[in-house]
Amino acid sequence: MTDAIAEAIESFLGARKHAYVTSFVNRYDSLTMYRTYGPPEGGYCIGFKREYLRTVPNTRLVDMEYTKEVQQKETYDFLKQLVEDLVEKGDPKLSPQEASNQILKKGRFFGQLHNLSVRHKSSEFHTEDEVRLVTSVGWNERKLRISNKGNVFIPYIEHELPNTETDVLIALGPNTAQELANSGLNHLHHIAQKNGTKWNITLLGRELSGYRYL
């Protein structure tokens, strides 16, 4: 029976089903994030409520886990439950392969394994305090799109954010042209209101301190 489970895990890891994530952080004023992911000229941060992000269709919100001990315990609990299910379903009339298939067909096995694969991340990235909006599709699904950055091709999934009542924060990060960036921020707010968005947008235009330009 363990061979059947091992084959199932190997099949999962090589399956043509992939997780696509949009990464968020829990802080709008993280200078590390602006320096790492923003352009040299400066950038903005757009913040959404967790409750709102949970309403995006065909996605789920996942908090990342960076602690090795917690990762090991979650993996152990997953395998322990798997073994208990196998023992419970250990019908002597069934072959090991058939007993394993009964469990795998329920979908919980693959769902839990998939959740672990997108939730665990090296402790070296713990300062990011990342939250992921996750969706899963196969290569052959029509909604999969491809963009390019230089000579790198990047697959992605396009999601339309619901136009429902929610609070949204748009913060101005470190910018080399602070006044121009503030003006652009206000112009963006005006366009959003003109287009009839139901978002309650709060602008935060103050300059973050402690930033060093290269």
Disulfide bonds with the S-S distance in Angstrom:
none
